[in-house]
Amino acid sequence: MFAYPLTLMLFLPFLGAVLIGLLPARHAGHSRFVALVCSGLVVLQGWLLLFVFDGNSAAVQCLERHPWATEGGGTFLLGIDGFSFPMVLLASSLAFVALLASHVIQEQRKGYYLFLLLLEMGMLGVFMAQDWTLFYIFWEFTLIPLFFLINRWGGAQRQHAALNFVLYTMGGSVFLLISLLLGFDASQTDSFAMQAMAAGLQQLPAQTQWLIFMGFLLGFGVKMPIFPIHGWLPLAHVQAPSPVSILLSGVLLKMGSYGLLRAAAMLPQAMLILQPFLMVLGMISLLYGALLAWRQSDLKAMVAYSSVSHMGVVLLGIATLNQTGVLGAVTQMVAHGLAAAALFLLVGLLYHRTHTREMRDYGALITLAPRFAVFIALAFVSAVGMPGTVGFIAEWHVLLGGFQQWGGWIALISVGMLISASYSVRTVNQLCLGPVAARMTAVTDLTGLETGTVAFLMFWIVLLGWMASPLLQLSVPTVDHFVQLFAGGGQ
């Protein structure tokens, strides 16, 4: 293990981006190899952290502190705990999957792989940062590569989608920045370190905490996204290249819910005041996203709206403020990341072969491309949260936590789950069964590389569905510490 494993993980993608940028034009084809090697090393380093991470401790671990902007209260401070470590593993793994799936990109590949590695660095920085200035820098940094990835390699409306995404996110970031500055001033600390600010902010009156928390809610709510500030998501997903959609849905949305967990831990009284409001928001997002997904005929739009619904489950879990519900929210972040990545990967590969995303143009995949059919069915089953998948573990915990907090009202979640099941069954039936559509006659099945990439995602979905304890244990001590902040009214 290296002396600074987190710093190494963080800057390996940046090193890869620099190497790609320095490649001469005649060797531009090597950019994919460089990107895969650097991202693969990041994945390896992340899994090696399992040997040093103490799953019985709620403390921030693997702390790395480097002098940086100390006059302004900022510190280059990295660390991981039970909230961030699963997200680091998820982000690094899905970034590698997105790179594997990028074999369909044939134009301007040097720039594409450079920006994808920069995006990986930004995502990892958000989850590793233990200082709010560092967090905010990486949070904003992800906008740059995402803008170019959508704007240069997206669909017909890519420019509109890229601009829409940036404006929405920057609008939310303004409120996030205001809350950070107000929190820094109100906490009367001389540091933006998360633990130092939390110690100061937890002592503030409830009204002050509430005002600061609202800015965090708007900033993080846009990225999750939650109703009604989700408007950027469907267009960005539909227009983005499918490998980028894997990261948008699989990781970028989790940055919002992860940030909300950090903000809630700093402002417990505000969280208690807004708990009923967050429950209502989560329920609306769950039902609204499911209904809109049910109405879609475009496969990518359907999966995009389903992400709004699944992130509503995450918000509900956070709003329970009990161990079972919050643990379910963290697990749902991982479960949805894996399932959404599998769905966007498969839809993207289908589109690459048929140049259509309309469900009515498909049929009889079980006959023409059986590997496609099997994995599509498994991906939709996992997205619904059927028993035997990690999605079931997550949603079951949220249901139990919600019942403990709100009683029978939580039964409304089952309505969203039934709607999700209905459009999932309809989609699998349309794609895999029925007569052979005209444009499907020349469809080829998954290649060896594509089969291995999808199988990697499905392996973890099923394995964690049957053996969830290791994943849960990573977060249990941190979740316990989190919910204790709200005991006794957040005092």
C-alpha positions as CSV (number, residue, x, y, z in Angstrom):
1,M,0.0,0.0,0.0
2,F,1.3,3.4,-0.9
3,A,1.9,6.1,1.7
4,Y,-0.9,8.3,0.4
5,P,-3.4,6.0,-1.2
6,L,-6.2,8.5,-1.5
7,T,-4.0,11.2,-3.1
8,L,-2.7,8.5,-5.5
9,M,-6.3,7.4,-6.4
10,L,-7.3,11.0,-6.9
11,F,-4.5,12.0,-9.2
12,L,-4.1,8.8,-11.2
13,P,-6.9,9.8,-13.6
14,F,-5.4,13.3,-13.9
15,L,-2.0,11.8,-14.8
16,G,-3.8,9.7,-17.4
17,A,-5.4,12.8,-18.8
18,V,-2.1,14.5,-19.1
19,L,-0.5,11.5,-20.8
20,I,-3.3,11.4,-23.3
21,G,-3.0,15.1,-23.9
22,L,0.7,14.7,-24.7
23,L,0.2,11.8,-27.1
24,P,1.2,12.9,-30.6
25,A,-1.6,12.8,-33.2
26,R,-0.2,9.7,-34.9
27,H,-0.6,7.8,-31.6
28,A,-4.0,9.1,-30.6
29,G,-5.4,5.6,-30.9
30,H,-3.5,4.7,-27.7
31,S,-5.6,7.0,-25.6
32,R,-8.1,4.3,-24.8
33,F,-5.3,2.0,-23.6
34,V,-3.9,4.8,-21.4
35,A,-7.3,5.6,-19.9
36,L,-8.1,1.9,-19.2
37,V,-4.7,1.4,-17.5
38,C,-5.0,4.5,-15.2
39,S,-8.7,3.8,-14.4
40,G,-7.9,0.1,-13.7
41,L,-5.2,1.1,-11.3
42,V,-7.6,3.4,-9.5
43,V,-10.1,0.5,-9.1
44,L,-7.3,-1.8,-7.8
45,Q,-6.2,0.9,-5.3
46,G,-9.8,1.3,-4.1
47,W,-10.2,-2.4,-3.4
48,L,-6.9,-2.5,-1.6
49,L,-8.3,0.0,0.8
50,L,-10.6,-2.7,2.1
51,F,-7.6,-4.2,3.8
52,V,-7.0,-1.1,5.9
53,F,-10.5,0.2,6.3
54,D,-11.9,-0.5,9.8
55,G,-15.6,-1.4,9.3
56,N,-16.2,-1.2,13.0
57,S,-15.3,2.5,13.3
58,A,-17.3,5.6,12.5
59,A,-14.2,7.7,12.4
60,V,-12.9,9.2,9.2
61,Q,-10.0,7.0,8.1
62,C,-7.0,7.2,5.8
63,L,-6.8,10.9,6.5
64,E,-4.3,12.8,4.4
65,R,-3.6,16.4,5.1
66,H,-1.5,18.7,2.9
67,P,-1.0,22.5,3.4
68,W,-3.2,24.4,1.0
69,A,-5.0,27.8,1.1
70,T,-4.6,27.9,4.9
71,E,-5.0,31.6,5.1
72,G,-8.5,31.3,3.8
73,G,-9.4,28.4,6.1
74,G,-9.1,25.7,3.4
75,T,-7.1,22.5,3.7
76,F,-6.3,19.8,1.2
77,L,-7.9,17.1,3.5
78,L,-8.9,13.7,2.2
79,G,-10.5,10.8,4.0
80,I,-13.1,8.1,3.8
81,D,-15.8,6.8,6.2
82,G,-18.9,4.6,5.9
83,F,-20.7,7.1,3.7
84,S,-17.9,7.9,1.3
85,F,-16.0,4.6,1.0
86,P,-18.9,2.8,-0.8
87,M,-19.2,5.8,-3.1
88,V,-15.5,5.7,-3.9
89,L,-15.7,2.1,-4.8
90,L,-18.8,2.7,-6.9
91,A,-17.4,5.7,-8.7
92,S,-14.1,4.1,-9.6
93,S,-15.7,0.8,-10.7
94,L,-18.3,2.5,-12.9
95,A,-15.7,4.9,-14.4
96,F,-13.8,1.8,-15.5
97,V,-17.1,0.2,-16.9
98,A,-17.8,3.5,-18.8
99,L,-14.3,3.4,-20.3
100,L,-14.8,-0.3,-21.4
101,A,-18.2,0.7,-22.9
102,S,-16.6,3.6,-24.8
103,H,-15.4,1.3,-27.6
104,V,-18.4,2.6,-29.6
105,I,-16.9,6.1,-29.6
106,Q,-14.9,6.5,-32.8
107,E,-14.6,10.2,-33.3
108,Q,-12.1,12.5,-31.5
109,R,-11.3,9.7,-29.1
110,K,-8.3,11.5,-27.6
111,G,-10.4,14.4,-26.3
112,Y,-13.1,12.0,-25.2
113,Y,-10.9,9.8,-23.0
114,L,-9.1,12.8,-21.6
115,F,-12.4,14.4,-20.4
116,L,-13.7,11.1,-19.1
117,L,-10.6,10.7,-16.9
118,L,-11.0,14.3,-15.6
119,L,-14.6,13.5,-14.8
120,E,-13.5,10.5,-12.8
121,M,-11.0,12.6,-10.8
122,G,-13.7,15.2,-10.0
123,M,-16.2,12.5,-8.8
124,L,-13.6,10.9,-6.6
125,G,-12.6,14.3,-5.2
126,V,-16.2,15.0,-4.1
127,F,-16.4,11.7,-2.1
128,M,-12.9,11.9,-0.6
129,A,-12.9,15.6,0.4
130,Q,-13.1,16.3,4.1
131,D,-12.9,20.0,3.7
132,W,-15.8,22.0,2.2
133,T,-13.6,24.3,0.0
134,L,-12.1,21.2,-1.5
135,F,-15.5,19.6,-1.8
136,Y,-16.9,22.6,-3.6
137,I,-13.9,22.8,-6.0
138,F,-14.4,19.2,-7.1
139,W,-18.1,19.6,-7.2
140,E,-17.8,22.5,-9.7
141,F,-15.0,20.8,-11.5
142,T,-17.2,18.0,-12.7
143,L,-19.2,20.4,-14.8
144,I,-16.3,21.1,-17.1
145,P,-15.7,17.6,-18.5
146,L,-19.4,16.8,-18.5
147,F,-20.2,19.9,-20.5
148,F,-17.7,18.9,-23.2
149,L,-18.6,15.2,-23.1
150,I,-22.3,16.0,-23.8
151,N,-21.7,18.9,-26.1
152,R,-19.1,17.2,-28.3
153,W,-20.2,13.6,-28.3
154,G,-23.9,13.7,-27.6
155,G,-27.0,13.4,-29.8
156,A,-28.8,15.9,-32.0
157,Q,-29.8,18.3,-29.2
158,R,-26.5,17.9,-27.4
159,Q,-25.7,21.6,-27.2
160,H,-29.1,22.4,-25.6
161,A,-28.7,19.5,-23.2
162,A,-25.2,20.5,-22.1
163,L,-26.2,24.1,-21.5
164,N,-29.3,23.1,-19.7
165,F,-27.3,20.8,-17.4
166,V,-24.7,23.5,-16.6
167,L,-27.2,26.2,-15.9
168,Y,-29.3,24.0,-13.6
169,T,-26.2,22.8,-11.7
170,M,-24.6,26.2,-11.5
171,G,-27.9,27.7,-10.2
172,G,-27.9,25.1,-7.4
173,S,-24.2,25.7,-6.7
174,V,-24.9,29.4,-6.0
175,F,-27.1,28.4,-3.1
176,L,-24.6,25.8,-2.0
177,L,-21.8,28.4,-2.0
178,I,-23.9,30.9,0.0
179,S,-24.7,28.3,2.6
180,L,-21.1,27.3,2.9
181,L,-20.0,30.9,3.5
182,L,-22.9,31.6,5.9
183,G,-22.0,28.3,7.8
184,F,-18.3,29.3,7.9
185,D,-19.2,32.7,9.4
186,A,-21.9,31.4,11.8
187,S,-19.8,28.5,13.1
188,Q,-17.0,31.0,14.1
189,T,-14.3,28.6,13.2
190,D,-11.2,29.4,11.2
191,S,-11.4,26.3,9.1
192,F,-13.7,24.8,6.3
193,A,-12.8,21.3,7.5
194,M,-16.1,19.3,7.7
195,Q,-15.6,18.1,11.3
196,A,-14.6,21.6,12.5
197,M,-17.6,23.3,10.8
198,A,-20.0,20.6,12.0
199,A,-18.9,21.2,15.7
200,G,-19.7,24.9,15.3
201,L,-22.9,24.7,13.3
202,Q,-24.5,22.0,15.6
203,Q,-24.6,24.6,18.4
204,L,-26.5,27.2,16.3
205,P,-30.2,28.0,17.0
206,A,-32.7,26.0,15.0
207,Q,-33.8,28.9,12.9
208,T,-30.3,29.7,11.8
209,Q,-29.6,26.0,11.0
210,W,-32.8,25.9,8.9
211,L,-31.9,28.9,6.8
212,I,-28.4,27.5,6.1
213,F,-29.7,24.0,5.4
214,M,-32.2,25.3,2.7
215,G,-29.3,26.4,0.6
216,F,-27.7,23.0,0.9
217,L,-31.0,21.4,0.0
218,L,-31.3,23.4,-3.2
219,G,-27.7,22.9,-4.2
220,F,-27.7,19.1,-3.6
221,G,-31.3,18.6,-4.6
222,V,-30.6,19.7,-8.2
223,K,-27.9,17.1,-8.6
224,M,-29.8,14.2,-6.9
225,P,-32.3,15.3,-8.5
226,I,-35.5,15.8,-6.5
227,F,-38.9,17.1,-7.7
228,P,-39.3,19.9,-8.9
229,I,-35.7,20.7,-9.7
230,H,-35.0,17.7,-11.9
231,G,-35.6,19.2,-15.3
232,W,-32.1,18.9,-16.6
233,L,-31.9,15.1,-16.1
234,P,-34.0,13.5,-18.9
235,L,-32.6,15.7,-21.6
236,A,-29.0,15.3,-20.5
237,H,-29.4,11.5,-20.3
238,V,-31.1,11.2,-23.7
239,Q,-28.5,13.3,-25.4
240,A,-25.3,12.2,-23.6
241,P,-23.3,9.3,-25.0
242,S,-24.4,6.1,-23.2
243,P,-21.0,5.6,-21.4
244,V,-21.4,9.2,-20.0
245,S,-25.0,8.3,-19.0
246,I,-23.6,5.4,-17.0
247,L,-21.7,8.0,-14.9
248,L,-24.4,10.6,-14.8
249,S,-27.0,8.2,-13.4
250,G,-24.6,5.8,-11.6
251,V,-22.4,8.3,-9.8
252,L,-23.3,12.0,-10.4
253,L,-26.7,11.7,-8.8
254,K,-25.2,10.1,-5.8
255,M,-23.0,13.2,-5.3
256,G,-26.2,15.1,-4.4
257,S,-27.5,12.6,-1.9
258,Y,-24.0,12.2,-0.4
259,G,-23.7,16.0,0.0
260,L,-27.2,16.0,1.7
261,L,-26.0,13.5,4.2
262,R,-23.0,15.6,5.0
263,A,-25.2,18.8,5.4
264,A,-27.7,16.9,7.6
265,A,-24.9,15.8,9.9
266,M,-23.8,19.5,10.3
267,L,-27.3,20.9,10.9
268,P,-29.3,18.3,12.9
269,Q,-32.0,20.7,14.2
270,A,-32.7,21.9,10.7
271,M,-33.1,18.3,9.5
272,L,-35.5,17.6,12.3
273,I,-37.6,20.6,11.4
274,L,-37.7,19.7,7.7
275,Q,-38.1,15.9,8.2
276,P,-41.8,15.9,7.2
277,F,-41.1,18.2,4.2
278,L,-38.3,15.9,3.0
279,M,-40.6,12.9,3.4
280,V,-43.2,14.5,1.2
281,L,-40.6,15.5,-1.4
282,G,-39.2,12.0,-1.5
283,M,-42.6,10.5,-2.0
284,I,-43.5,12.9,-4.7
285,S,-40.2,12.3,-6.5
286,L,-40.7,8.5,-6.2
287,L,-44.3,8.6,-7.7
288,Y,-43.7,11.3,-10.2
289,G,-40.6,9.7,-11.6
290,A,-42.3,6.3,-11.8
291,L,-45.3,7.7,-13.6
292,L,-43.2,9.6,-16.2
293,A,-41.0,6.6,-16.7
294,W,-44.2,4.5,-17.4
295,R,-45.3,7.0,-20.1
296,Q,-42.0,7.0,-22.0
297,S,-41.4,5.1,-25.3
298,D,-37.8,6.3,-25.6
299,L,-35.7,3.7,-23.7
300,K,-33.1,6.2,-22.4
301,A,-35.8,8.7,-21.3
302,M,-37.6,5.9,-19.4
303,V,-34.4,4.9,-17.5
304,A,-33.7,8.6,-16.8
305,Y,-37.1,9.2,-15.2
306,S,-36.8,6.0,-13.3
307,S,-33.7,7.5,-11.7
308,V,-35.8,10.3,-10.3
309,S,-38.0,7.7,-8.8
310,H,-35.2,5.7,-7.3
311,M,-33.5,8.8,-5.9
312,G,-36.8,9.6,-4.2
313,V,-36.3,6.3,-2.3
314,V,-32.9,7.6,-1.2
315,L,-34.4,10.8,0.0
316,L,-37.0,8.9,1.9
317,G,-34.4,6.8,3.6
318,I,-32.4,9.8,4.6
319,A,-35.5,11.5,6.0
320,T,-36.3,8.6,8.3
321,L,-33.3,9.6,10.5
322,N,-33.2,6.1,11.9
323,Q,-30.6,3.4,11.4
324,T,-32.6,1.1,9.2
325,G,-33.8,3.8,6.8
326,V,-30.5,5.7,6.4
327,L,-28.7,2.4,5.9
328,G,-31.2,1.6,3.2
329,A,-30.6,5.0,1.6
330,V,-26.8,4.4,1.4
331,T,-27.4,0.9,0.1
332,Q,-29.9,2.2,-2.5
333,M,-27.2,4.6,-3.8
334,V,-25.0,1.6,-4.6
335,A,-27.9,-0.5,-5.9
336,H,-29.2,2.1,-8.2
337,G,-25.7,3.0,-9.4
338,L,-25.2,-0.6,-10.5
339,A,-28.6,-1.2,-12.0
340,A,-28.8,2.2,-13.8
341,A,-25.3,1.6,-15.2
342,A,-26.3,-1.9,-16.6
343,L,-29.5,-0.4,-18.1
344,F,-27.8,2.5,-19.8
345,L,-25.0,0.2,-21.0
346,L,-27.4,-2.2,-22.6
347,V,-29.6,0.5,-24.1
348,G,-26.6,2.2,-25.5
349,L,-25.3,-1.0,-27.1
350,L,-28.7,-1.6,-28.7
351,Y,-28.9,2.0,-30.0
352,H,-25.4,1.5,-31.5
353,R,-26.7,-1.4,-33.5
354,T,-30.2,-0.2,-34.4
355,H,-30.0,3.6,-34.2
356,T,-33.3,3.8,-32.5
357,R,-34.4,4.0,-28.9
358,E,-38.2,3.6,-29.5
359,M,-39.6,0.5,-27.9
360,R,-42.0,-0.2,-30.7
361,D,-39.0,-0.7,-33.1
362,Y,-37.8,-3.7,-31.1
363,G,-38.9,-7.3,-30.7
364,A,-37.8,-11.0,-30.4
365,L,-34.4,-10.3,-28.9
366,I,-34.6,-13.7,-27.1
367,T,-34.4,-15.3,-30.6
368,L,-32.0,-12.9,-32.4
369,A,-29.7,-11.9,-29.5
370,P,-30.3,-14.2,-26.5
371,R,-27.4,-12.7,-24.4
372,F,-29.0,-9.2,-24.9
373,A,-32.4,-10.6,-23.8
374,V,-31.1,-12.3,-20.7
375,F,-29.1,-9.3,-19.4
376,I,-31.9,-6.8,-20.2
377,A,-34.4,-8.9,-18.2
378,L,-31.9,-9.2,-15.3
379,A,-31.2,-5.5,-15.4
380,F,-34.9,-4.5,-15.2
381,V,-35.5,-7.1,-12.5
382,S,-32.7,-5.6,-10.4
383,A,-33.9,-2.0,-11.0
384,V,-37.3,-3.0,-9.7
385,G,-35.7,-4.4,-6.5
386,M,-36.7,-8.1,-6.8
387,P,-35.5,-10.5,-4.1
388,G,-32.1,-11.8,-4.8
389,T,-30.8,-8.4,-5.9
390,V,-29.1,-5.6,-3.9
391,G,-32.0,-3.3,-4.8
392,F,-34.3,-5.5,-2.7
393,I,-32.0,-5.2,0.3
394,A,-32.0,-1.4,-0.1
395,E,-35.7,-0.9,-0.6
396,W,-36.6,-3.3,2.2
397,H,-34.5,-1.3,4.6
398,V,-36.1,2.0,3.5
399,L,-39.6,0.4,3.9
400,L,-38.8,-0.8,7.4
401,G,-37.2,2.5,8.4
402,G,-40.1,4.4,7.0
403,F,-42.6,2.3,8.8
404,Q,-40.8,2.9,12.0
405,Q,-41.0,6.6,11.5
406,W,-44.3,7.2,9.7
407,G,-46.3,4.0,10.0
408,G,-48.8,3.2,7.3
409,W,-48.0,6.2,5.2
410,I,-44.9,4.5,3.9
411,A,-47.2,2.1,2.0
412,L,-47.3,4.7,-0.7
413,I,-43.8,3.5,-1.7
414,S,-45.4,0.3,-2.8
415,V,-47.4,2.2,-5.4
416,G,-44.2,3.5,-7.0
417,M,-42.8,0.0,-6.9
418,L,-45.8,-1.4,-8.7
419,I,-45.6,1.3,-11.4
420,S,-41.9,0.5,-11.8
421,A,-42.7,-3.2,-12.1
422,S,-45.4,-2.5,-14.7
423,Y,-43.2,-0.5,-17.1
424,S,-40.3,-2.9,-16.5
425,V,-42.4,-6.0,-17.5
426,R,-43.8,-4.1,-20.5
427,T,-40.3,-3.1,-21.7
428,V,-38.9,-6.6,-21.3
429,N,-41.9,-8.0,-23.2
430,Q,-41.6,-5.5,-26.0
431,L,-37.8,-6.0,-26.4
432,C,-37.4,-9.7,-25.9
433,L,-40.6,-11.3,-27.1
434,G,-43.2,-10.8,-29.9
435,P,-42.6,-10.8,-33.6
436,V,-39.3,-9.9,-35.3
437,A,-39.3,-6.1,-36.1
438,A,-38.0,-5.1,-39.5
439,R,-34.9,-3.3,-38.3
440,M,-34.0,-6.1,-35.8
441,T,-33.2,-8.7,-38.4
442,A,-29.5,-7.7,-38.6
443,V,-29.0,-7.2,-34.9
444,T,-25.9,-8.9,-33.6
445,D,-25.6,-10.3,-30.0
446,L,-23.3,-9.0,-27.4
447,T,-19.6,-9.4,-28.1
448,G,-17.2,-11.0,-25.6
449,L,-16.0,-7.6,-24.3
450,E,-19.6,-6.4,-24.0
451,T,-20.8,-9.5,-22.3
452,G,-18.0,-9.4,-19.8
453,T,-18.7,-5.7,-19.0
454,V,-22.4,-6.3,-18.4
455,A,-21.7,-9.5,-16.5
456,F,-19.4,-7.6,-14.1
457,L,-22.2,-5.3,-13.1
458,M,-24.8,-8.1,-12.8
459,F,-22.3,-10.1,-10.7
460,W,-22.2,-7.4,-8.1
461,I,-26.0,-6.8,-8.2
462,V,-26.6,-10.5,-7.5
463,L,-23.7,-11.1,-5.1
464,L,-24.7,-8.1,-2.9
465,G,-28.3,-9.2,-3.1
466,W,-27.4,-12.6,-1.5
467,M,-24.4,-11.5,0.6
468,A,-25.3,-7.9,1.7
469,S,-23.6,-8.0,5.1
470,P,-20.1,-6.8,4.0
471,L,-21.6,-3.8,2.1
472,L,-23.9,-3.0,5.1
473,Q,-21.1,-3.4,7.6
474,L,-19.0,-0.7,5.8
475,S,-21.6,1.9,6.7
476,V,-23.3,0.7,9.9
477,P,-20.9,2.5,12.4
478,T,-21.1,5.8,10.4
479,V,-24.9,5.5,10.1
480,D,-25.2,4.9,13.9
481,H,-23.1,8.0,14.6
482,F,-25.3,9.9,12.1
483,V,-28.6,9.0,13.6
484,Q,-27.4,9.7,17.2
485,L,-27.0,13.3,16.2
486,F,-30.8,13.5,16.1
487,A,-31.5,11.9,19.4
488,G,-33.0,14.3,21.9
489,G,-34.1,16.8,19.2
490,G,-30.7,17.4,17.7
491,Q,-29.2,18.9,20.9
